[in-house]
Amino acid sequence: MAPLLYWQLDVFAECPLAGNGVAVFSDAQALSPTLMQALTQELRQFESIFLIPGSQPQHYDARIFTMEEELPFAGHPILGAAALLHHLHGPLAEQQAEWTLHLTAKSVRVSTHRRGRGFYAQMDQGEAEFGERLSLAQAQAIAAAFSLGAAALDPFYPACVVSTGLPYLLLPVTAEGLARARQTQALDTQLASCGAAFVFLLDVTAHEGRTWDPLGVIEDIATGSAAGPVAAYLVELGLERPDRPFTLHQGRFLGRPSRLDVCVAGNGRISVGGAVQLLSRAELLIDSDALQNPAR
């Protein structure tokens, strides 16, 4: 059996050891979903992505896992995976390459090119879907789960569910509220009631945000799947214009400031991109029997 390699990359990172890390398994044909979940738990990444070559060149099936579950869609793993594919199979010069990743929820097209010692990757997230708009009382209840009172909510903008494949409840807060936020309560019930999977706290003025896993255990560094919804929300509010690129910020409070480039086209389709850095390559030192029967 050929050795099973995986790679560590940093996404939305202008240099290595910045941005959001992700483990990418470049050929996961031998792995079951159960084992993909177990390996993600072993590596303790916020998310890992597993690629399986498709029937057409530059097309890959992809499965994305957190330590708790499989996700139908995510942002930074897709950009990291596409950058790795460019490293392994793309042009050597600074020419653009195109990749299509087929996820459980949707297929995503990603363009990549070499930039300096790393890569730049940009995905087409499609059009955003706007869901429920929360009442003030509902927004205050969500804010309380982050140890924030009513004064920490930004009164000028509504809390709203927006999705480009993974629904986020966007909760506008003040700059002080964003800095003080600490999730202290699980939000599964509240999120399910409004059709959201995660909460994204957003300082609208600074275009900066924060988000945690639903239990509030792990804060994400840079959330590509939230960047599309945030971009659509800002354009919907008239704070940004269609067809004009702009930047979102995340990760500052974790010591890994990250830059997420976004643009909402005139037809409503949203692009999300960022710099990607290769960090390391590793080999799993387990045989085929252990792959099929991991110790639990």
C-alpha positions as CSV (number, residue, x, y, z in Angstrom):
1,M,0.0,0.0,0.0
2,A,1.4,3.4,-1.0
3,P,2.1,5.8,1.9
4,L,-0.8,8.0,2.9
5,L,0.4,11.6,2.9
6,Y,-1.2,14.7,4.3
7,W,-0.2,18.3,4.2
8,Q,-0.5,21.3,6.6
9,L,-1.3,24.6,5.0
10,D,-2.0,28.1,6.3
11,V,-5.0,29.9,4.6
12,F,-5.7,33.6,4.5
13,A,-2.1,34.0,5.5
14,E,0.4,36.4,4.0
15,C,3.3,34.3,5.5
16,P,3.6,30.8,7.1
17,L,2.4,30.4,10.7
18,A,-0.3,32.9,10.2
19,G,-3.9,32.7,9.1
20,N,-6.0,29.5,9.6
21,G,-4.3,26.1,9.5
22,V,-5.8,23.1,7.7
23,A,-4.8,19.5,7.1
24,V,-5.3,18.3,3.5
25,F,-5.2,14.7,2.5
26,S,-4.4,14.8,-1.2
27,D,-5.6,11.2,-2.0
28,A,-8.0,9.8,0.5
29,Q,-9.4,7.0,-1.7
30,A,-8.5,4.4,1.0
31,L,-10.3,6.2,3.8
32,S,-13.8,5.7,5.0
33,P,-15.8,8.6,6.5
34,T,-15.4,7.0,9.9
35,L,-11.6,7.1,9.5
36,M,-11.7,10.6,8.1
37,Q,-13.4,11.7,11.3
38,A,-11.0,9.8,13.5
39,L,-8.0,11.3,11.8
40,T,-9.4,14.8,12.2
41,Q,-9.8,14.2,15.9
42,E,-6.2,12.9,16.1
43,L,-4.8,15.9,14.3
44,R,-7.1,18.3,16.3
45,Q,-7.5,20.7,13.4
46,F,-10.5,23.0,13.4
47,E,-11.2,21.4,10.0
48,S,-9.5,18.8,7.8
49,I,-10.3,18.1,4.1
50,F,-10.0,14.8,2.2
51,L,-9.6,14.7,-1.6
52,I,-10.6,11.9,-3.9
53,P,-9.6,12.3,-7.6
54,G,-12.7,12.6,-9.9
55,S,-13.4,11.2,-13.3
56,Q,-12.3,14.4,-15.0
57,P,-8.9,16.2,-14.7
58,Q,-8.9,19.0,-12.1
59,H,-12.2,17.6,-10.5
60,Y,-12.1,16.2,-7.0
61,D,-14.6,14.9,-4.5
62,A,-14.0,16.4,-1.1
63,R,-15.1,15.7,2.4
64,I,-14.6,18.2,5.2
65,F,-14.6,17.3,8.9
66,T,-14.4,19.1,12.2
67,M,-13.5,17.2,15.3
68,E,-17.3,16.8,15.9
69,E,-18.9,16.2,12.5
70,E,-18.7,16.4,8.8
71,L,-19.6,19.7,7.2
72,P,-21.5,20.1,4.0
73,F,-19.4,23.2,3.1
74,A,-16.5,25.2,4.5
75,G,-14.2,28.0,3.2
76,H,-10.6,27.8,4.2
77,P,-10.2,24.0,3.7
78,I,-11.4,24.4,0.0
79,L,-8.9,27.2,-0.6
80,G,-6.1,25.3,1.0
81,A,-6.9,22.1,-0.9
82,A,-7.0,24.0,-4.2
83,A,-3.6,25.6,-3.5
84,L,-2.1,22.1,-2.7
85,L,-3.5,20.7,-5.9
86,H,-1.8,23.6,-7.8
87,H,1.4,22.7,-6.0
88,L,1.1,19.0,-6.9
89,H,-0.4,19.3,-10.4
90,G,-0.6,22.9,-11.5
91,P,1.7,25.0,-13.8
92,L,5.1,25.9,-12.4
93,A,4.9,29.5,-13.6
94,E,2.5,32.1,-12.2
95,Q,-0.2,30.9,-14.4
96,Q,-3.8,30.5,-13.2
97,A,-5.3,27.0,-12.7
98,E,-8.9,26.0,-12.2
99,W,-10.2,23.3,-9.9
100,T,-13.7,22.0,-9.1
101,L,-14.3,20.4,-5.7
102,H,-17.5,18.4,-5.3
103,L,-18.7,18.6,-1.7
104,T,-21.8,17.0,-0.1
105,A,-23.7,20.3,-0.4
106,K,-22.5,21.8,-3.6
107,S,-19.7,21.9,-6.2
108,V,-17.2,24.8,-5.9
109,R,-14.9,26.2,-8.5
110,V,-11.6,27.6,-7.3
111,S,-8.9,29.5,-9.2
112,T,-5.3,29.4,-8.1
113,H,-2.0,30.9,-9.0
114,R,1.5,31.0,-7.5
115,R,2.3,34.1,-5.6
116,G,5.8,34.5,-4.1
117,R,6.6,31.4,-2.2
118,G,3.0,30.6,-1.7
119,F,-0.3,30.7,-3.6
120,Y,-3.4,32.8,-4.0
121,A,-6.7,30.9,-4.2
122,Q,-10.2,32.3,-4.9
123,M,-13.5,30.4,-4.8
124,D,-16.9,31.2,-6.3
125,Q,-19.4,30.7,-3.4
126,G,-22.4,31.3,-5.6
127,E,-25.3,33.5,-4.5
128,A,-26.2,34.1,-0.9
129,E,-29.6,33.1,0.6
130,F,-31.0,35.4,3.3
131,G,-33.0,33.7,6.0
132,E,-34.7,34.8,9.2
133,R,-34.1,38.3,10.6
134,L,-34.1,38.2,14.4
135,S,-36.1,40.4,16.7
136,L,-34.2,42.5,19.3
137,A,-35.2,40.1,22.1
138,Q,-33.8,37.1,20.1
139,A,-30.6,39.0,19.3
140,Q,-30.2,39.9,23.0
141,A,-30.6,36.2,24.0
142,I,-27.8,35.2,21.5
143,A,-25.6,38.0,22.8
144,A,-26.1,36.8,26.4
145,A,-24.5,33.5,25.4
146,F,-21.4,35.4,24.6
147,S,-21.4,37.2,27.9
148,L,-22.6,40.4,26.2
149,G,-25.4,42.7,27.4
150,A,-27.8,44.7,25.2
151,A,-25.4,47.6,25.0
152,A,-22.9,45.5,23.1
153,L,-25.3,45.0,20.2
154,D,-24.9,47.5,17.3
155,P,-28.4,49.1,17.2
156,F,-28.1,50.2,13.5
157,Y,-27.9,46.8,11.9
158,P,-30.2,43.7,12.2
159,A,-29.2,40.2,13.2
160,C,-29.8,38.0,10.2
161,V,-29.2,34.4,9.0
162,V,-27.3,34.3,5.7
163,S,-25.9,31.3,3.8
164,T,-23.7,30.4,0.8
165,G,-23.8,26.7,1.8
166,L,-23.4,26.9,5.5
167,P,-26.0,29.2,7.3
168,Y,-24.6,31.8,9.7
169,L,-26.4,34.0,12.1
170,L,-24.7,37.3,11.7
171,L,-24.9,39.3,14.9
172,P,-23.7,42.9,14.6
173,V,-21.9,44.1,17.8
174,T,-19.8,47.1,18.8
175,A,-16.0,47.0,18.6
176,E,-15.9,46.7,22.4
177,G,-18.4,43.9,22.3
178,L,-16.4,42.0,19.8
179,A,-13.3,42.3,21.9
180,R,-15.1,41.2,25.1
181,A,-17.0,38.3,23.6
182,R,-16.6,34.9,25.3
183,Q,-19.1,32.1,24.5
184,T,-20.3,30.5,27.7
185,Q,-23.5,28.7,26.6
186,A,-24.2,26.1,23.9
187,L,-26.5,27.5,21.2
188,D,-27.8,24.4,19.5
189,T,-31.4,24.9,20.3
190,Q,-31.5,28.7,19.5
191,L,-29.6,28.1,16.2
192,A,-31.8,25.3,15.1
193,S,-34.9,27.5,15.7
194,C,-33.7,30.1,13.3
195,G,-32.1,27.8,10.7
196,A,-28.5,28.6,11.4
197,A,-25.4,26.4,12.1
198,F,-23.1,29.0,13.7
199,V,-23.1,32.5,15.1
200,F,-20.7,35.1,13.5
201,L,-20.2,38.2,15.6
202,L,-19.5,41.1,13.3
203,D,-18.1,44.6,13.9
204,V,-19.8,46.1,10.8
205,T,-17.7,49.3,10.8
206,A,-14.3,47.5,11.0
207,H,-15.4,44.6,8.8
208,E,-14.1,42.3,11.5
209,G,-15.6,39.2,13.0
210,R,-15.3,36.2,15.4
211,T,-17.0,32.8,15.6
212,W,-16.8,29.7,17.7
213,D,-17.9,26.1,17.4
214,P,-21.5,25.6,18.6
215,L,-20.3,24.6,22.1
216,G,-18.0,27.6,22.4
217,V,-14.9,25.5,22.9
218,I,-12.8,26.5,20.0
219,E,-12.7,29.9,18.3
220,D,-12.0,29.8,14.5
221,I,-9.2,31.9,13.2
222,A,-10.5,32.8,9.7
223,T,-13.9,31.5,8.4
224,G,-14.2,31.4,4.6
225,S,-17.7,30.0,4.7
226,A,-18.8,33.0,6.8
227,A,-17.0,35.5,4.5
228,G,-19.4,35.1,1.7
229,P,-22.5,35.7,3.9
230,V,-20.9,38.7,5.5
231,A,-20.0,40.2,2.1
232,A,-23.6,39.7,0.9
233,Y,-24.9,41.3,4.1
234,L,-22.7,44.4,3.8
235,V,-23.7,44.9,0.2
236,E,-27.4,44.3,1.1
237,L,-27.1,47.1,3.7
238,G,-25.6,49.4,1.1
239,L,-22.3,49.6,3.0
240,E,-20.3,48.1,0.1
241,R,-21.0,48.2,-3.6
242,P,-21.4,45.3,-6.0
243,D,-18.4,44.5,-8.2
244,R,-16.0,46.3,-5.8
245,P,-13.6,44.0,-3.9
246,F,-13.1,44.6,-0.2
247,T,-11.5,43.0,2.8
248,L,-12.7,41.3,5.9
249,H,-10.6,40.7,9.0
250,Q,-10.6,37.9,11.6
251,G,-8.1,36.1,13.9
252,R,-6.6,39.2,15.6
253,F,-7.8,38.1,19.1
254,L,-6.0,34.7,18.6
255,G,-2.7,36.3,17.6
256,R,-3.2,35.2,13.9
257,P,-4.7,38.2,12.1
258,S,-6.1,37.0,8.8
259,R,-7.2,38.8,5.6
260,L,-10.2,37.5,3.6
261,D,-10.7,39.1,0.2
262,V,-14.4,39.2,-1.0
263,C,-16.4,40.6,-3.8
264,V,-20.1,40.5,-4.6
265,A,-20.7,40.6,-8.4
266,G,-23.5,42.5,-10.0
267,N,-25.3,39.1,-10.6
268,G,-25.1,38.3,-6.9
269,R,-22.3,35.7,-7.1
270,I,-19.7,36.0,-4.3
271,S,-16.0,35.3,-4.5
272,V,-13.9,34.7,-1.5
273,G,-10.1,34.5,-1.7
274,G,-6.8,34.7,0.2
275,A,-3.2,33.9,0.3
276,V,-2.2,30.3,1.1
277,Q,1.1,29.0,2.5
278,L,2.5,25.4,2.4
279,L,3.9,24.5,5.8
280,S,4.6,20.8,6.1
281,R,4.1,17.3,4.7
282,A,3.7,14.2,6.7
283,E,3.2,10.4,6.2
284,L,0.9,8.2,8.2
285,L,2.9,5.3,9.7
286,I,0.0,2.8,10.0
287,D,-0.7,-0.3,7.8
288,S,-3.8,-1.1,5.9
289,D,-5.4,-3.2,8.7
290,A,-5.0,-0.3,11.1
291,L,-6.6,2.0,8.5
292,Q,-9.7,-0.1,8.3
293,N,-9.9,-0.7,12.1
294,P,-8.6,2.3,14.0
295,A,-8.5,1.9,17.7
296,R,-11.3,3.8,19.4
